[in-house]
Amino acid sequence: MTTSNGFRLNVLAGALLAAFAPPGIAAEEEEDITALTKPGSTVSAGVGYATDDARRFGQYNGIKNEGAYLLFDIDFRRRDDETGTWLALRGRNLGLDHRELRFDHNRQGDWGYFIEFGQTPRYEPYTPITGLTGIGTGNQVINGTGLRPVDLKTRRDAISLGGDKIVSGGFEFQVRFKNEEKNGARLYGQGDNPGAPTTRFLTDPIDYTIRQWEAIANYTGERLQLAGGYYGTSFDNHITALNISGAPAAIFNPVALPPGNQSHQVYLGGGYSFTPTARASFKVAYTHATQTEQFVVPSVTGRTDLDGRVDTSFASVGFTAQPLARLSLLANLRYEDRDDKTPIARYFTGATPTSTLNGDNEPRSVKTIYGKVELGYRLPMGFRLTGGVDYEEKHRNTFPVRVVSHRDRTDETSFRGELRRSIGETLTGAVAYIHSERGGSPFQTTVLNNGSTVGASNLIAPVHLADRSRDKVRASLTWMVTEPATIQFTVDEGRDRYDSRTAADLGVRSSSVHSYTIDGAYVLSDKWQANAWYSLNKLDQDQATVSGATSWASNVANNSNSFGLGVRGKPMTRVDVGADLQYTNIEDRFRVETVGGPAAVSDIPNIRTRITSTQLFAKYAIQKNMGVRLNYIFDRWRTNDWTWSQFVYTDGSRVMQNPSQKVHFIGAAAYYNFR
């Protein structure tokens, strides 16, 4: 076996070094050989303490309350020299709510299997103040008790296992299975308008089982590689309906919760190398997905379930080649047919003749064709020019009665070009430009139940269907200032323009994105390294709409800037230290301007969120195989988010959050290395 031969060579090299090398060098080489053949194991245990309650900091790790937390990690590895097999046990954050544990047993180049457990919490960063009872169950009572704060959370417990087997002739077989249980409760609610708006605070009870399984067969030959298999999923919701009682009474009751579903996919993919510079690849797949969960209440159609079915066929081919020393070629073609075969039935009755809703469910089928061709050519003076064309076409099914504008086909063509040059060994730059145009078939006129058309129809085109012209530019520069210092600059600029069909069109008019980043690294010495980065991102969108007799325009934007600093060092032989600082400032802007009509529209206040994180660590080796590690984290989260602060449900419930949260976390752990 390869592993055994490699081991014999390592032992022989070690013997020669021991015989002829200087004593110091021989000892170092012997340590390196030992590390390869008998890797070490580590166990670490300690305690951490959080000084404050901070729900945002502990949202996914569980460190959300003031107090002490257990810190425990393990990395155990063993090799059996006689059989060439490996054992590994790795555990991270075993004392926290977010923990991972994995066991591996394998013989390299022959077989292997693993078992893995993972637990992921999510603590709701908002605190509901409510009288709701039955939280986390399918039977909830509005105002079942007095108002009090509620702590909502969900937790995922996942178990995965799998195995691999390599057989002669280049074949390898793999099997995988994952079972995930998700439980808890999260924010939910219900609103209706029987003459006056009514809102009720509820919780979404989570009791899910999600399963995934896969069987894969791989073949690796000198020129041909193949991979085929089966992939399946299933989703079971053990609470299928939410039954609501109490006041204010719910009009829609019970409320159906996400229904169970399942999918099955078979696929085959691979590649073939015609020559060392020419290769073709392909993939075909077929997926059958169904949803047959029983309805929670009888349907007026007489159906007991949706009988949902979506069959998806997928095929792709690709080709890469270098026909000339300076010329490279890449081509891809992809086809996907998402065929929604769910039966159409009228689930709601009583629609008026002048309504744009008829009560039918609307299956959504989409066919997509995508093609790409790219050429690259190496020019004199270190330049490389790359150009390409992308084309995408989508066909969608059409419903005669609709609320919004619709077209059954969209097509988009993109032209790309990039010029790259290496200027010596210290400077590399590139500039890329992409222009794309999206159009399609004519927009269809919205039709009412009585067959007539809607007045002023098609004023709003959904963003994914609207005609669009897009331009994107990217420039990058990598500069090795000196041998130990490197700086990278990147600039991204993009703009979308949505053409209006009439002067009265509403909806999105334009959008843009601006992104600037700089990243630097510097090796101060063989014991000290530092890095720093800064990024600025701006996204905005202009849109026009109408409310009653008032027309208005708005500009919504998300602006953020972030920077970070890091340093790693070894001031003494037994000491390692490090520090990281990160700061992020995010602003959501809502600017509104009245265009026409008597009623003035006021600006919506901006929302700003600032996050500061500082992390320090120090590691001290008491002796070669044991030591201590100290960690310090300062995390601060601040916001002026007004979204929930003034809102009160009809039942009296409110949703609150602490606008300024900070926490100091101090951890100390001892580690022990052994073989």
Secondary structure, DSSP 4 states (H G I P E B T S, - for coil): -HHHHHHHHHHHHHHHHHHHS-HHHHHHHHHHHHHHHS--EEEEEEEEEE-S--TTTTTTTS--SSEEEEEEEEEEEEEETTTTEEEEEEEESTTSSSEEEEEEEEETTTEEEEEEEEEEEEE-SSEEEE--BSTTSSEEEETSS--EE---EEEEEEEEEEEEEEETTTEEEEEEEEEEEEEEEEEEEEEE-SSS-EEEEEEEEEEEEEEEEEEEEEEE-SSEEEEEEEEEEEEEES--EEEEEESSPPSS-SEEPPPPEEEEEEEEEEEEEEETTEEEEEEEEEEEEEE-PBPSS--TT--SB--EEEEEEEEEEEEEE-SSSSEEEEEEEEEEEEEE-PPP-B------TT-S--SB-----EEEEEEEEEEEEE-GGGEEEEEEEEEEEEEE---SB-SS-B-SEEEEEEEEEEEEEEETTTEEEEEEEEEEEEEESPPBPPB-TTSPBPTTTT-B--TTTS-EEEEEEEEEEEEEEETTEEEEEEEEEEEEEE--SSTT-BEEEEEEEEEEEEEEEEE-SSSEEEEEEEEEEEEEEEEEEEETTEEEEEEEEEEEEEEEEEEEEEEETTEEEEEEEEEEEEEEEEEEEEEESSS--PPEEEEEEEEEEEEEEEEEEEETTEEEEEEEEEEEEEE---TTTT---TTS-EEE--SEEEEEEEEEEEEEEE-
